[in-house]
Structure formats: structure tokens, C-alpha cells
Amino acid sequence: MTNRSKAEEIDRLNFIFTKEFQKFDTNIVIKELKEKGYFSFTNALTKKAARKIEQDSTVSKLSLNNNKISGLHYERQYFLTNLLTTSKEFYDFVTSKFVFSICKKYLGNTFRLKCQRYYETHGGHHMQWHTDNKDATGPASVPGLIFIFYTSDVNDGQLQYIEGSHTWSGKKLHSDYSDEFIEQNYKNKIIDFKLPSGSLIIYNTYGIHRAKPVSNKNFSRKSVFLQVDTEVNNAEPIILDTKFISVMNNEIAMFLGFGKPSNYDAYPTTSLNTLPFSKNVFNIFSKYIMYRIMLRIFQFLPKSLKTYIKKVIKKN
């Protein structure tokens, strides 16, 4: 690596991670993951990096029939599942020495990025307690880690985790748990992650967790999620902007699943039926319907009038 390349690498590192986090001992992360099932660090990412990733993830929050990368909606949530096409900062985070070091020390030498997404959870959404050790068929015996970082300050609707649940949830034949079960048996084990923007949480995929429900309709929690596990032969499809790649090696190729199947359905499964009705949606469809009506009328106009209208439109 040239001196210029080293300087650029240091600049990228300083833009993404705070100085305090760069000095942190990764062995402490591993110790806490093994003992408690989770690790958290306040202000791990810089405010600028968190804000830039959020901006790159929300450029097109609703795009119908446009041939470009855009987000999608699932009722009270918004998702962008193609972060690796929009955010250089996210690519630098997910392929950073820190992420690879944690994965190697905790999962071994073989691991793959299973899925990744920016998402917003709004008030009125109720997430069930669950684990993430799953494949296309349901619960699976696959060791893995989840990395979540906030891109907004989170004082409510925070991630909640059942401390120690990674040690026993794998003995169950299911991955979903009712509110009543958790309240009756593990209420005193609930860990709340009310943290500022840029804070990072890592947890074992066997750990039981959820986003705390919020009734306030105006509430919004903004986060980034990525899952890494030891099953390298399948994952959700990844679309990657190759200009983000400054270095390529076998480790990155394995991590991103180069040459491997990607047959899992991208989460979440959406359609027009999952698109929440809003003023913005109403305006979009109103303009569309009006355009189609006017186009239909235009087709029946005399040729001379059509020519005149086209000239007027072209001038404007």
C-alpha cells in the first residue's frame, strides 16, 4: 500500500469511527458477547458518518416504476435493502477491520454477510420478540452476529434484548416469543438500548430481542442492520456498486458471497398492499391517474391541435 493509500485509508477510518472507538479493545467485545450475548458502545460511529448513511438511504423513499435503486415500505416501516449500492460509508463500515476482527474471533474464519438494510420504524408498529438464527425454512443451527447502529438519537422505541438468552433459545424449536412469555419469565433480564446517533450494538443471533413498541404515530427510529453468520452457501441477494471497492481479496470475496448462491428472499416481502396510505402516496397516484386521463384525451384530438400542444409543452 502506498503512502497516499495509507493516508486515504486513515481518513476513511476517521470519518466512520470515533477516535475513542478506534482505541477500544476488541477482546472486550468478544468477552461480553460470550457472557451476556450482546455488546454496545455509545458513539462508535461519527455523527457525520451516521448522517451521511441516512441521507444516502433516503434519497428515494418512494419510487414507482422508476428504473433505479429506491426504498420500500412495509406498513409502519421503511427499508432500503440495497445499501451497498448507495453508501460508500456503509461499505467501508461493513468491510472494516473491526467488523472482520469481531467475526473472526467469534465465528471463526468462515462467515458471510447474510443481509443488510437501513430501516425506519414508526410509531404504531409492534415487533414480536424473536431470534435471528434462521434460514429460508425457519429456525436454524447457524452461529451468527447482528450489528446495529443508530442514525438518529433513540430515547424510545429502542432495541430491547434478553440478556443471556443466546445460551438457551437454541434449545427451542421456534424463534418467536410472546410478550406475555417474556413479561412472566424474563422481565428482569430485558436490556434497553436508549442511545444517541452513531451508537453500535452487536448481539448473538440466538439472542431474543425486539424494537420496543411506541404508540406515538409521529415517532421514528432510524437504524442500520446487518447480519453475518457461518452459513456461506446462501444469503439474500446483494447489489454492489463496484466503485466502492478499493481493495479486493479472498476474505472480502467470501464475506460478500462472490460466486455463491443468493436465493433467500430479500426482507421484507412487500407489494402495493403493504404501502401505507398517506398524503404523499395520494398525491402520487392522483397525478398518475390525471396524467393517464389527459393522455387518453390527447389521443383523440385533431392532429393540428396535438402539434400545437407539443410545441407549447416543449417551450415550457
C-alpha positions, 0 to 999 in steps of 0.5 A: 500500500502506498503512502497516499493509500495509507493516508486515504485509508486513515481518513476513511477510518476517521470519518466512520469511527470515533477516535475513542472507538478506534482505541477500544479493545476488541477482546472486550467485545468478544468477552461480553458477547460470550457472557451476556450475548450482546455488546454496545458502545455509545458513539462508535460511529461519527455523527457525520458518518451516521448522517451521511448513511441516512441521507444516502438511504433516503434519497428515494423513499418512494419510487414507482416504476422508476428504473433505479435503486429506491426504498420500500415500505412495509406498513409502519416501516421503511427499508432500503435493502440495497445499501451497498449500492448507495453508501460508500460509508456503509461499505467501508463500515461493513468491510472494516477491520473491526467488523472482520476482527469481531467475526473472526474471533467469534465465528471463526474464519468462515462467515458471510454477510447474510443481509443488510438494510437501513430501516425506519420504524414508526410509531404504531408498529409492534415487533414480536420478540424473536431470534435471528438464527434462521434460514429460508425454512425457519429456525436454524443451527447457524452461529451468527452476529447482528450489528446495529447502529443508530442514525438518529438519537433513540430515547424510545422505541429502542432495541430491547434484548434478553440478556443471556438468552443466546445460551438457551433459545437454541434449545427451542424449536421456534424463534418467536416469543410472546410478550406475555412469555417474556413479561412472566419469565424474563422481565428482569433480564430485558436490556434497553438500548436508549442511545444517541446517533452513531451508537453500535450494538452487536448481539448473538443471533440466538439472542431474543430481542425486539424494537420496543413498541411506541404508540406515538404515530409521529415517532421514528427510529432510524437504524442500520442492520446487518447480519453475518453468520457461518452459513456461506452457501446462501444469503439474500441477494446483494447489489454492489456498486463496484466503485466502492471497492478499493481493495479486493481479496479472498476474505472480502470475496467470501464475506460478500458471497462472490460466486455463491448462491443468493436465493433467500428472499430479500426482507421484507416481502412487500407489494402495493398492499403493504404501502401505507396510505398517506398524503404523499402516496395520494398525491402520487397516484392522483397525478398518475391517474390525471396524467393517464386521463389527459393522455387518453384525451390527447389521443383523440384530438385533431392532429393540428391541435396535438402539434400545437400542444407539443410545441407549447409543452416543449417551450415550457 
